Amino acid sequence: MSAQPSSTATRPNLGMQVTTFDNPMGIDGFEFVEFAAPADQAAQLHDYFRKMGFSAVLRHRSRAITVYRQGGVNFLLNEEPDSFAADFAAAHGPSACGFAIRFRTPAETVLQTVLGNGGEAVQDRADTRAVPAPVVKGI
């Protein structure tokens, strides 16, 4: 019997093979998930986030955006009227309207790689973004 722990002992068994794909864009996790709701339902999302153990830790200095955090997970609740988030909420109800991926690679390099791979940049309502970062069309 070896005194060394087996490599599987330190990793959870999720019933699947661990991937070893290259990470050419330097993905380093999720920065946040952005949520939106029609104005009359936003209070419900605030309540749900608190019930899930998230704490409101920040408010945007000039926009109706609240950051909720639990550990390393950030949820943004965007209540800004006349914004992409408001338009999304009007069309879909309370939902996740966006997310941000953290990269070790510079944002412009990542954006050019995504566009080169067929991604589509989004300029619609760029002035209403929760953070000043490149946006690509999602799922």
KAHUUR-V419927 format. One record per pair of residues at least 4 apart in sequence whose C-alpha atoms are under 7 Angstrom apart, sorted by sequence separation. I is the first residue (numbers start at 1). J is the second residue. D is the distance in whole Angstrom. If there is no record, write none. Layout:
I:J:D
I:J:D
This chain:
5:9:7
23:27:7
37:41:6
38:42:6
42:46:7
43:47:6
44:48:6
45:49:6
46:50:6
47:51:6
48:52:6
49:53:7
50:54:5
60:64:7
69:73:6
70:74:7
82:86:6
83:87:6
84:88:6
85:89:6
86:90:6
87:91:6
88:92:6
89:93:5
105:109:7
106:110:6
107:111:6
108:112:6
109:113:6
110:114:6
111:115:6
112:116:6
113:117:6
114:118:7
115:119:4
37:42:5
49:54:5
50:55:6
60:65:5
69:74:5
81:86:6
89:94:6
105:110:7
114:119:5
115:120:6
59:65:6
60:66:6
68:74:6
69:75:6
80:86:7
89:95:7
59:66:5
67:74:7
68:75:5
78:85:6
79:86:7
58:66:6
59:67:6
67:75:6
68:76:6
58:67:5
67:76:5
88:97:6
56:66:7
57:67:6
66:76:6
67:77:7
56:67:6
57:68:6
65:76:7
66:77:5
56:68:4
57:69:7
65:77:6
66:78:7
85:97:6
55:68:5
56:69:7
65:78:4
122:135:6
54:68:6
55:69:5
64:78:6
65:79:6
121:135:6
122:136:5
54:69:5
55:70:7
64:79:5
65:80:7
121:136:4
122:137:6
54:70:5
64:80:5
120:136:5
121:137:6
53:70:7
63:80:6
119:136:7
120:137:6
111:134:7
32:73:7
33:74:7
34:75:6
35:76:6
36:77:6
84:125:6
32:74:5
33:75:5
34:76:5
35:77:5
36:78:5
83:125:7
31:74:7
32:75:5
33:76:6
34:77:6
35:78:6
36:79:6
32:76:7
34:78:7
84:128:7
83:128:5
38:86:7
36:85:6
36:86:7
38:89:5
37:89:5
38:90:6
36:89:5
38:93:6
37:93:6
38:94:7
37:94:4
36:94:6
37:95:6
36:95:6
35:95:6
36:96:6
35:96:4
36:97:6
34:96:6
35:97:5
33:96:7
34:97:6
35:98:7
34:98:5
33:98:6
34:99:5
33:99:4
32:99:6
33:100:6
32:100:5
31:100:5
30:100:6
31:101:5
30:101:4
31:102:5
29:101:6
30:102:5
29:102:5
28:102:5
27:102:6
28:103:5
27:103:4
28:104:6
26:103:5
27:104:6
25:103:7
26:104:5
26:105:5
25:105:6
25:110:6
